[in-house]
């Protein structure tokens, strides 16, 4: 798996063995960041939720995001993310790795909300609880002008306007769909 663009362009990161983690493909990450590029700058706080390898969050940092927090409930995935951050020598002040569930992380109060959240849970998961926690008007996890992107199987229908958010774009590649909320 490689980083597509930016500071770490072409650099290879580690992927786990086996089928437990389904990394976002290079092609889909390229499409995702072609859409997100206008929203990423040196003040952007990015959250890679259900981060797996950390490839999406690392791509965000590579393309100029100020920081990225990586969240995954798997200790193995969190270790892999830390290895990948070390391989690329990304400064610790730009990253954080939190080993907890998406639901637990998004239900907490956050001093600094994130500008962009990328949520990519296992396809068999219940997406709706985490989406509703993020979309709750009382939630402090997503900034008021923030963007939530959910990667899911195209047959998995997500809510169109949960809480304070509304769908503004959807794209499909193969069996994968990205749903964008603002």
Beta strands, then each sheet from edge to edge (+ up, - down):
strand 1: 45-49
strand 2: 67-72
strand 3: 95-99
strand 4: 114-119
strand 5: 142-153
strand 6: 167-173
strand 7: 176-181
sheet 1: 3+ 2+ 1+ 4+ 5+ 7- 6+
end
